[in-house]
Amino acid sequence: MSKITDIHQPEPINDGKKRISIAMQGGGAHGAYTWGVLDRLLQEKDLVVEGVSGTSAGGMNAVATAQGIIQGGNEGGRQLLDKYWHVMSDAGRSSIFKPGVLDILANKYTMHNSPGFLMFDFISKIMSPYQMNPSGADPLKDLINKLFDFDVLKDDDSVKVFLTATHVYTGKLKMFGNKDLSAEALLATACLPTIHAAVMVKGEYYWDGGFIGNPAIFPLINECNTADVMIIKLNPTHRNRLPTTAAEIGDRLNEITNNTSIVREMRAMHFITRLIDEGIIEKGKLKRMHVHLIEDEEVFQDLGWSSKLNTDIGFLEHLRDAGRKSADKWLGRNYHKIGYETTADVEGEFV
């Protein structure tokens, strides 16, 4: 990939279209919020998605979006996203991860009181995936192979795809682009090491990309012509109360860890933008990015890590509807600013 110092400001295309690239955080079932955001964005006929970057559930959304658009335009993207999330929910009907009675009475979607989740949480602390599942069976792989056609994505990069995984041996970031895509690459980006055995891709072992790039933004800067990057964020930056229980503390640590990489990249982008705006770097020498952010921290304030395993269709559609609402609100305020200015409060959110 090109170094950031080699990236020049692209010439605008005056065809009435709005071009963006989209970076999507991972978060298991919480990725249904991203589904809703994408579903609403893709209703804009003049919105062109040039590239998508994702980790874990963000990677699933990225692949569904790209393949759907390539095969059927924006509407095709909406249809494949809808199909993916409903198939995922159907596959989880026999799962042991169901909200417990106390969870239901509290009108929450968490599973802190779920017998199935509590049993799994305990066992996973004393047994590895290699002990719990020695055969390495993974129904998700069959589902992915049925839903996605990786040859389509390899042959047509009109929507560029970037999936992030963590190389187990080196701890370095691995980026899978269109030519590298496969069921194994997609599984690698979503491989939580306490739940799944490491995924082998071309002789190398990988874990979930959320540890090192959640999501990675740099490939969208380097490889896409558009200067507009939309970030769809799931993990709350701020919490409105002190975590005091073991579950709450674990959840907060998970959020902070998964937000670290995006904070690091946003700080770097903010620094370079300041240098450009202050004239220290000559305009046109570097691509000045326009950053956009869609999130709703209130939606996730009462949700913990356990709810990321909740594939009940009612919960997924609840998050989808929240995502659609957030996107609709953002479009009403900012659609005309795409291509012209940053709409995200970068300093307040990340710096």
C-alpha positions in Angstrom: 0.0 0.0 0.0 1.0 3.6 -0.5 2.4 5.6 2.3 0.2 8.4 3.5 2.7 10.9 2.3 2.1 9.8 -1.2 -1.6 10.3 -1.2 -2.7 13.4 -3.1 -6.0 15.2 -3.0 -8.2 13.6 -5.7 -9.9 15.7 -8.4 -13.7 16.0 -7.8 -16.1 14.2 -10.1 -18.9 16.5 -11.1 -21.7 14.1 -11.9 -24.1 14.9 -9.1 -23.1 11.9 -7.1 -22.0 11.8 -3.4 -19.0 9.5 -2.9 -18.0 8.0 0.4 -16.1 5.1 1.9 -17.4 3.4 5.1 -15.5 2.0 8.1 -17.5 -0.3 10.3 -16.7 -1.4 13.9 -17.2 -5.0 15.0 -19.4 -6.0 17.9 -21.2 -9.3 17.2 -25.0 -8.9 17.2 -24.5 -5.1 17.9 -23.5 -5.0 14.2 -27.3 -5.0 13.4 -27.1 -1.3 14.3 -24.7 -0.9 11.4 -27.1 -2.9 9.2 -29.8 -0.2 9.9 -27.4 2.7 9.2 -26.4 1.1 5.8 -30.0 0.2 5.0 -30.9 3.9 5.3 -27.8 5.3 3.6 -28.3 3.0 0.6 -31.7 4.4 0.0 -30.0 7.5 -1.3 -29.8 6.8 -5.1 -27.0 9.3 -5.7 -24.8 8.0 -2.9 -21.9 6.0 -4.2 -20.0 3.7 -1.8 -16.5 3.4 -3.1 -14.9 1.3 -0.4 -15.8 -0.5 2.8 -13.6 -1.5 5.8 -14.7 -3.7 8.6 -13.8 -5.9 11.5 -15.7 -8.9 12.8 -19.5 -8.1 12.4 -18.3 -5.0 10.6 -16.5 -7.3 8.1 -19.7 -9.3 7.5 -21.6 -6.0 6.9 -18.8 -4.8 4.6 -18.9 -8.0 2.4 -22.7 -8.0 2.2 -22.7 -4.4 1.3 -20.0 -4.7 -1.4 -21.4 -7.8 -3.0 -24.9 -6.6 -3.0 -24.0 -3.3 -4.6 -21.8 -4.9 -7.2 -24.6 -7.3 -8.2 -27.7 -5.1 -7.8 -26.7 -1.5 -7.0 -27.6 0.2 -3.7 -30.9 -1.8 -3.5 -28.9 -5.0 -3.9 -26.8 -4.0 -1.0 -29.9 -3.5 1.2 -31.3 -6.9 0.2 -28.2 -8.9 0.9 -27.7 -7.2 4.3 -31.3 -8.0 5.2 -30.8 -11.6 4.1 -27.6 -12.0 6.1 -29.0 -10.8 9.4 -32.2 -12.9 9.1 -30.2 -16.0 8.2 -27.9 -15.3 11.2 -30.9 -15.0 13.5 -32.4 -18.2 12.1 -29.1 -20.0 12.7 -29.1 -18.9 16.3 -32.5 -20.2 17.2 -31.0 -23.3 18.7 -28.3 -21.4 20.5 -27.9 -21.6 24.3 -27.4 -17.8 24.4 -30.9 -16.6 25.4 -31.8 -13.8 27.8 -32.6 -15.2 31.3 -35.9 -14.5 33.2 -34.3 -11.7 35.2 -33.0 -10.1 31.9 -36.5 -10.3 30.4 -38.2 -8.8 33.5 -35.7 -5.9 33.3 -36.8 -5.4 29.7 -33.2 -5.6 28.6 -31.5 -7.5 25.8 -28.4 -8.5 27.8 -27.8 -12.0 29.0 -26.0 -11.4 32.3 -28.6 -13.8 33.9 -28.8 -16.3 31.1 -28.0 -19.8 32.3 -26.5 -20.7 28.9 -24.3 -17.6 28.8 -23.2 -17.9 32.5 -22.3 -21.6 31.9 -20.3 -20.7 28.7 -18.6 -17.8 30.4 -17.4 -20.0 33.2 -16.3 -22.8 31.0 -14.4 -20.5 28.6 -12.3 -19.3 31.5 -10.9 -22.8 32.2 -11.2 -24.5 28.8 -9.9 -23.3 25.4 -11.9 -23.6 22.1 -9.6 -26.4 21.2 -10.8 -28.3 24.2 -14.5 -27.4 24.0 -14.6 -28.0 20.2 -11.8 -30.4 19.3 -13.3 -31.1 15.9 -13.2 -27.4 15.0 -16.7 -27.5 13.6 -17.9 -24.0 12.6 -21.5 -23.7 11.2 -20.7 -20.0 10.4 -18.4 -21.1 7.6 -21.2 -23.0 5.8 -23.5 -20.0 6.2 -20.9 -17.6 4.8 -20.2 -19.9 1.8 -24.0 -20.0 1.0 -24.5 -16.3 1.3 -21.4 -14.8 -0.3 -19.7 -15.2 -3.6 -16.1 -14.3 -3.1 -15.3 -14.7 -6.8 -17.6 -11.7 -7.5 -15.7 -9.6 -5.1 -12.3 -10.7 -6.5 -13.3 -10.0 -10.1 -15.0 -6.6 -9.5 -13.4 -4.1 -7.1 -15.8 -1.3 -8.0 -16.5 -1.5 -4.3 -13.2 -2.0 -2.5 -13.3 -4.3 0.5 -10.8 -4.3 3.4 -11.1 -6.8 6.2 -8.9 -6.6 9.3 -7.5 -9.6 11.2 -4.7 -10.0 13.8 -1.8 -12.2 13.0 -1.5 -14.6 16.0 2.3 -15.1 15.9 3.4 -11.5 15.3 0.5 -9.5 16.7 0.6 -7.4 13.5 -2.4 -6.2 11.5 -3.3 -8.2 8.4 -5.5 -6.5 5.8 -7.4 -8.7 3.4 -8.4 -6.9 0.2 -10.7 -7.9 -2.7 -8.1 -10.3 -4.2 -7.6 -12.0 -0.9 -11.2 -12.5 0.1 -12.4 -16.0 1.1 -14.6 -17.6 3.7 -11.5 -18.2 5.8 -10.5 -14.5 5.6 -14.0 -13.4 6.7 -13.9 -15.9 9.5 -10.5 -14.7 10.6 -11.7 -11.1 11.0 -14.4 -12.4 13.4 -12.4 -15.0 15.3 -12.7 -14.4 19.0 -9.9 -16.5 20.5 -11.9 -17.4 23.6 -14.7 -18.8 21.4 -13.1 -20.0 18.2 -9.9 -21.7 17.3 -7.5 -19.5 15.3 -8.4 -19.4 11.6 -5.7 -20.5 9.1 -5.5 -18.5 5.9 -2.8 -19.5 3.4 -0.7 -21.2 6.1 -0.9 -18.4 8.7 -3.1 -18.2 11.8 -5.4 -15.2 12.6 -7.7 -13.9 15.3 -10.3 -11.2 15.4 -9.1 -7.8 13.9 -10.8 -5.9 16.7 -7.6 -6.1 18.8 -5.6 -4.0 16.4 -7.9 -2.2 13.9 -11.6 -1.8 14.8 -12.1 -0.7 12.1 -9.0 0.2 10.1 -9.4 3.5 8.3 -6.0 3.9 6.6 -6.8 1.6 3.6 -9.8 3.8 2.8 -7.5 6.8 2.8 -4.8 5.1 0.7 -6.8 3.1 -1.8 -10.0 5.0 -2.4 -10.3 8.3 -4.4 -13.0 9.8 -2.2 -11.9 12.1 0.6 -15.0 11.3 2.6 -14.9 8.5 5.2 -18.0 7.6 7.2 -17.3 5.8 10.5 -20.1 3.7 12.0 -19.3 3.3 15.6 -20.7 0.7 18.0 -18.6 0.7 21.2 -19.4 3.7 23.5 -16.6 6.2 24.0 -18.3 7.6 27.1 -20.2 5.8 30.0 -22.6 7.6 32.2 -21.9 5.6 35.4 -19.0 3.9 37.1 -18.8 0.1 36.4 -18.8 -1.7 39.7 -19.8 -5.3 39.0 -17.4 -7.8 37.5 -19.6 -7.9 34.3 -19.7 -4.1 34.0 -15.9 -3.8 34.5 -15.2 -6.5 31.9 -17.6 -4.8 29.5 -15.9 -1.4 29.9 -12.5 -2.9 29.4 -13.7 -4.5 26.2 -15.1 -1.2 24.9 -11.9 0.7 25.7 -9.7 -1.9 24.1 -11.8 -2.1 21.0 -11.9 1.7 20.6 -8.1 2.2 21.0 -7.2 1.7 17.4 -9.8 4.0 16.0 -8.8 6.7 18.5 -5.2 6.3 17.4 -6.0 6.7 13.7 -8.4 9.6 14.2 -5.7 11.5 16.2 -3.2 11.0 13.3 -5.8 12.2 10.8 -6.6 15.2 13.0 -2.9 16.1 13.3 -2.4 15.9 9.5 -5.5 18.0 8.8 -4.3 20.7 11.2 -0.9 20.8 9.4 -2.7 21.2 6.1 -5.1 23.9 7.4 -2.3 25.9 9.1 -0.2 25.8 5.9 2.6 23.8 7.3 1.9 21.2 4.6 1.2 22.6 1.2 -2.4 22.1 0.1 -2.7 19.4 -2.5 0.4 17.5 -1.3 -1.7 15.3 1.0 -5.3 14.2 0.9 -7.4 16.3 3.2 -10.0 14.0 4.6 -13.6 14.7 5.5 -14.6 12.6 8.4 -18.2 11.7 9.2 -19.5 9.7 12.2 -22.8 7.9 12.9 -23.3 6.5 16.4 -25.9 6.5 19.2 -24.2 5.8 22.5 -27.6 5.8 24.3 -28.6 2.7 22.4 -25.7 0.8 23.9 -25.5 2.3 27.4 -27.5 -0.6 28.9 -26.0 -3.3 26.7 -23.0 -5.3 27.7 -20.7 -7.9 26.0 -23.3 -10.7 26.6 -25.8 -9.0 24.3 -23.3 -9.3 21.4 -24.2 -13.0 21.4 -28.0 -12.4 21.3 -29.2 -13.2 17.8 -32.9 -13.0 18.6 -34.6 -11.3 15.6 -36.5 -8.9 17.9 -33.2 -7.6 19.3 -31.5 -7.4 15.9 -34.5 -5.5 14.4 -34.5 -3.2 17.4 -30.8 -2.3 16.7 -31.5 -2.0 12.9 -34.3 0.5 13.6 -32.1 2.5 15.9 -29.4 2.5 13.1 -31.9 3.7 10.5 -33.0 6.5 12.8 -29.5 7.6 13.4 -28.6 7.6 9.7 -31.8 9.4 8.8 -31.0 12.1 11.3 -27.5 12.4 10.0 -28.6 12.6 6.4 -31.1 15.4 7.1 -28.3 17.5 8.7 -25.3 16.6 6.7 -25.9 15.0 3.3 -25.1 18.2 1.5 -21.8 18.5 3.3 -20.4 15.2 1.8 -17.4 16.2 -0.4 -17.0 19.6 1.3 -16.4 19.3 5.0 -15.9 17.2 8.1 -19.1 16.7 10.1 -17.8 14.6 12.9 -16.7 16.3 16.2 -13.2 14.8 15.9 -11.7 16.7 18.8 -14.6 16.1 21.2 -14.9 12.4 20.3 -11.3 11.2 19.8 -8.6 13.7 20.6 
